[in-house]
């Protein structure tokens, strides 16, 4: 599985541990700084971009969100969900 960990600090202990364990299980992992992501709103085509590149090939995202970015990252997570990407933080239950 290809996993994206949405984290502002790739050096954070919890982010590093998640990445290590996922790799141990045979997954491919990329840490994505959510503060550098932006959304392109297109009809029937929700897009999240990171450094200008479209993030569209992940199977799972794991958000590790700082409280001050909650609303911003919630929008990003929703875009991934609309593309059918599974997330560890289900937003439809809130």
C-alpha positions in Angstrom: 0.0 0.0 0.0 1.1 3.6 -0.6 0.6 5.7 2.5 0.8 9.5 2.9 1.3 10.8 6.4 0.1 14.4 6.5 2.4 16.1 9.1 3.8 19.5 9.4 6.9 18.1 11.1 8.4 15.0 9.4 10.9 15.0 12.3 8.2 14.6 14.9 8.6 11.4 17.0 5.1 10.1 16.3 5.4 10.8 12.6 8.8 9.0 12.4 7.4 6.0 14.3 4.4 5.7 12.1 6.6 5.8 9.0 9.1 3.2 10.5 6.3 0.8 11.4 4.5 1.1 8.0 7.8 0.5 6.2 8.4 -2.6 8.4 5.0 -3.9 7.3 6.1 -3.5 3.6 4.3 -0.3 2.7 5.6 2.7 0.8 5.3 5.9 2.9 5.7 9.6 2.1 5.5 12.3 4.7 3.6 15.3 3.2 3.8 18.7 4.9 0.2 19.7 4.9 1.0 23.4 5.3 2.5 23.2 1.8 -0.5 21.6 0.2 -3.3 23.4 -1.6 -6.6 22.4 -3.2 -7.7 22.9 -6.7 -11.5 22.8 -6.9 -12.7 21.3 -10.1 -16.1 19.9 -10.9 -16.0 16.1 -10.2 -12.2 16.2 -9.9 -11.0 17.0 -6.3 -7.3 17.7 -6.5 -4.7 18.1 -3.8 -1.3 19.5 -4.8 2.0 19.5 -3.0 4.9 21.5 -4.4 2.9 21.8 -7.6 2.5 18.1 -8.1 -0.9 16.4 -7.9 -1.2 13.9 -5.0 -3.3 11.2 -6.6 -1.7 7.8 -6.1 -2.1 7.1 -2.4 -4.2 4.3 -1.0 -4.3 5.7 2.6 -3.6 9.0 4.3 -2.9 9.4 8.0 -3.4 13.0 9.2 -1.2 14.2 12.1 -2.7 17.7 12.5 -1.7 20.5 14.7 -4.7 22.2 16.4 -4.1 25.5 14.7 -4.5 23.9 11.2 -7.5 21.7 11.9 -10.0 23.5 9.5 -7.4 23.8 6.7 -6.3 20.1 6.9 -9.9 18.9 7.2 -10.6 20.4 3.8 -7.5 18.6 2.4 -8.6 15.3 4.0 -12.1 15.7 2.5 -10.5 16.1 -1.0 -8.7 12.8 -0.5 -11.9 11.1 0.7 -13.7 12.4 -2.4 -11.1 10.6 -4.5 -11.7 7.4 -2.7 -8.6 7.4 -0.6 -9.1 5.8 2.8 -8.2 8.0 5.8 -7.5 7.0 9.4 -9.5 10.1 10.4 -13.1 9.5 9.1 -14.7 12.9 8.8 -18.2 11.8 8.0 -18.8 10.8 11.6 -18.4 14.4 13.0 
